[in-house]
Amino acid sequence: QEFVTVLVRDPRTQKEDSWHSYIDYEIFIHTNSMCFTRKTSCVRRRFREFVWLRQRLQSNAVLIQLPELPSKTPFFNMNNPHHVDHRRQGLQEFLEKILQDALLLSDSRLHLFLQTQLSPEDMEACVSGQTKYSVADAIHKFASLNRRFPIEDEERKKGKNDADSDSESSSSGLRPSDDSISCGCKASPASEES
């Protein structure tokens, strides 16, 4: 039976510039669904990107009532762990509901959102055919630059004894390799942050 496990976790404050900061969240996907190009993926997204995703999904599926995102409150405090965790839970519930709808699963933007680190502008360009790469190419390229999944690495190098292929590189510029522990393949609801 097909399954899709999605976890939204590990909120982190990121500096945009000297005056502005935002929080992004790690989205971890583990699935055996035929809809997904990669069976495990791990990306970081901020709230405004979730808003963009919901707007695009709604415009492409006008007959479907999409779940709501957690409300954007003017009183949201990035330094308040309760506020941050409440938003994290709301984002996870949003994705869990989205991933249960077959029509929404057919939207390429959703897959680019979940399995690449492309910006919303680049996702739009890719989906509309304005890039040299396809949606599948973008997902595979991101996965190869961002190799952090021991199970998939093992499958890829069966029969090879190349010790270097198992090493993790931070040279991609995506994130330092010490984050790899938080993006392991051991996906289960029990592995969510406590």
C-alpha positions as CSV (number, residue, x, y, z in Angstrom):
1,Q,0.0,0.0,0.0
2,E,1.3,3.5,-0.9
3,F,2.2,5.9,1.9
4,V,3.6,9.4,2.1
5,T,5.1,10.5,5.4
6,V,5.7,14.2,5.7
7,L,7.3,15.9,8.7
8,V,7.7,19.7,9.2
9,R,10.4,20.2,11.8
10,D,13.5,21.9,12.9
11,P,12.5,25.6,12.7
12,R,15.5,27.9,12.3
13,T,15.9,31.6,12.3
14,Q,17.6,32.9,9.2
15,K,19.0,36.4,8.7
16,E,17.7,38.1,5.6
17,D,19.7,41.2,6.1
18,S,20.8,43.3,9.1
19,W,17.2,44.3,9.9
20,H,15.1,41.3,8.9
21,S,14.9,37.7,9.9
22,Y,12.6,34.9,9.2
23,I,12.0,31.3,10.3
24,D,12.3,28.4,7.9
25,Y,11.2,24.8,8.5
26,E,12.6,21.5,7.3
27,I,10.2,19.4,5.2
28,F,11.1,15.8,5.2
29,I,9.3,13.4,2.8
30,H,9.5,9.6,2.8
31,T,7.2,7.7,0.5
32,N,6.8,4.7,-1.8
33,S,4.2,6.6,-3.9
34,M,4.6,6.4,-7.7
35,C,3.7,10.1,-7.8
36,F,7.1,11.1,-6.4
37,T,10.4,11.2,-8.4
38,R,12.4,10.7,-5.2
39,K,11.3,8.5,-2.3
40,T,13.1,10.6,0.3
41,S,13.8,14.3,0.3
42,C,14.5,17.1,2.7
43,V,14.2,20.8,1.9
44,R,13.8,24.0,3.9
45,R,10.9,26.4,3.3
46,R,9.6,29.6,4.9
47,F,6.0,30.6,5.6
48,R,5.8,32.9,2.6
49,E,6.6,30.0,0.3
50,F,3.8,27.9,1.8
51,V,1.5,30.8,1.0
52,W,2.7,30.9,-2.6
53,L,2.2,27.1,-2.9
54,R,-1.4,27.3,-1.6
55,Q,-2.3,30.1,-4.0
56,R,-0.9,28.2,-7.0
57,L,-2.5,24.9,-6.0
58,Q,-5.8,26.7,-5.5
59,S,-5.6,28.5,-8.9
60,N,-5.0,25.1,-10.6
61,A,-7.7,23.2,-8.7
62,V,-10.5,25.7,-8.4
63,L,-13.1,23.1,-7.5
64,I,-11.2,21.8,-4.5
65,Q,-11.4,23.5,-1.1
66,L,-7.8,23.6,0.0
67,P,-6.9,23.3,3.7
68,E,-6.0,26.6,5.4
69,L,-2.5,27.5,6.5
70,P,-1.9,28.6,10.0
71,S,-3.1,32.2,10.3
72,K,-0.5,34.9,9.7
73,T,-0.9,36.9,12.9
74,P,0.7,40.3,13.5
75,F,1.5,39.1,17.0
76,F,3.6,36.2,15.8
77,N,6.9,36.2,17.8
78,M,9.9,34.3,16.3
79,N,11.4,34.2,19.8
80,N,8.3,32.5,21.3
81,P,8.7,28.7,21.0
82,H,5.0,28.2,21.4
83,H,4.2,30.5,18.4
84,V,6.9,28.8,16.3
85,D,5.7,25.3,17.2
86,H,2.0,26.1,16.6
87,R,2.9,27.4,13.1
88,R,5.1,24.3,12.5
89,Q,2.1,22.0,13.4
90,G,-0.2,24.0,11.2
91,L,2.2,23.7,8.2
92,Q,2.5,20.0,8.7
93,E,-1.3,19.5,8.9
94,F,-1.6,21.6,5.7
95,L,0.9,19.3,3.8
96,E,-0.6,16.1,5.2
97,K,-4.0,17.1,3.8
98,I,-2.6,18.3,0.5
99,L,-0.8,15.0,0.0
100,Q,-4.0,13.0,0.4
101,D,-5.6,14.5,-2.7
102,A,-4.7,12.8,-6.0
103,L,-5.5,15.9,-8.1
104,L,-3.2,18.1,-6.1
105,L,-0.5,15.4,-6.2
106,S,-0.5,15.8,-10.0
107,D,0.7,19.4,-9.7
108,S,4.4,19.8,-10.6
109,R,4.7,22.9,-8.3
110,L,4.0,20.7,-5.3
111,H,6.8,18.3,-6.2
112,L,9.2,21.1,-6.9
113,F,8.2,22.7,-3.6
114,L,8.8,19.5,-1.6
115,Q,11.8,18.1,-3.4
116,T,14.0,21.0,-4.6
117,Q,15.2,24.2,-3.1
118,L,14.1,26.3,-6.1
119,S,12.6,29.7,-5.5
120,P,8.9,30.2,-6.3
121,E,10.0,32.2,-9.4
122,D,12.2,29.3,-10.6
123,M,9.5,26.8,-9.9
124,E,7.0,28.8,-12.0
125,A,9.6,29.0,-14.8
126,C,10.3,25.3,-14.7
127,V,6.6,24.3,-14.7
128,S,5.9,26.6,-17.6
129,G,8.8,25.2,-19.7
130,Q,11.0,28.3,-19.5
131,T,14.0,26.4,-18.2
132,K,16.4,24.1,-19.8
133,Y,15.6,21.5,-17.2
134,S,12.4,19.6,-16.6
135,V,10.7,19.0,-13.2
136,A,12.2,15.6,-12.9
137,D,15.7,17.0,-13.8
138,A,15.4,19.7,-11.1
139,I,14.4,17.1,-8.5
140,H,17.3,14.7,-9.5
141,K,19.8,17.5,-9.6
142,F,18.8,18.8,-6.2
143,A,19.0,15.2,-4.8
144,S,22.5,14.7,-6.2
145,L,23.8,18.0,-4.8
146,N,22.1,17.4,-1.5
147,R,22.9,13.7,-0.8
148,R,22.0,13.0,2.7
149,F,20.0,9.8,2.5
150,P,22.0,6.7,3.5
151,I,19.4,4.2,2.2
152,E,19.4,5.8,-1.3
153,D,23.1,6.1,-1.3
154,E,23.4,2.4,-0.5
155,E,21.0,1.5,-3.3
156,R,23.0,3.7,-5.8
157,K,26.4,2.2,-5.0
158,K,25.5,-1.5,-4.6
159,G,28.5,-3.5,-5.8
160,K,30.8,-0.5,-5.5
161,N,33.4,-0.1,-2.8
162,D,34.0,3.6,-3.3
163,A,34.3,5.0,0.2
164,D,34.1,8.6,-1.1
165,S,30.6,8.1,-2.5
166,D,29.2,7.8,1.0
167,S,30.8,11.0,2.2
168,E,28.7,14.1,2.5
169,S,29.6,17.3,0.8
170,S,28.9,20.8,2.0
171,S,30.4,22.2,-1.2
172,S,27.0,22.4,-2.9
173,G,26.3,25.6,-0.9
174,L,22.9,24.2,0.1
175,R,23.6,23.5,3.8
176,P,26.5,22.3,5.9
177,S,26.9,18.5,6.1
178,D,26.3,18.5,9.9
179,D,22.6,18.9,9.1
180,S,22.6,15.5,7.6
181,I,21.6,13.8,10.8
182,S,18.3,15.7,10.9
183,C,17.5,14.5,7.4
184,G,18.2,10.8,7.8
185,C,15.9,8.2,6.2
186,K,14.5,6.9,9.5
187,A,11.1,8.6,8.9
188,S,8.3,7.8,11.3
189,P,6.0,9.9,13.4
190,A,8.0,8.9,16.4
191,S,11.1,10.5,15.0
192,E,9.6,14.0,15.0
193,E,11.1,16.5,17.4
194,S,10.1,16.1,21.0
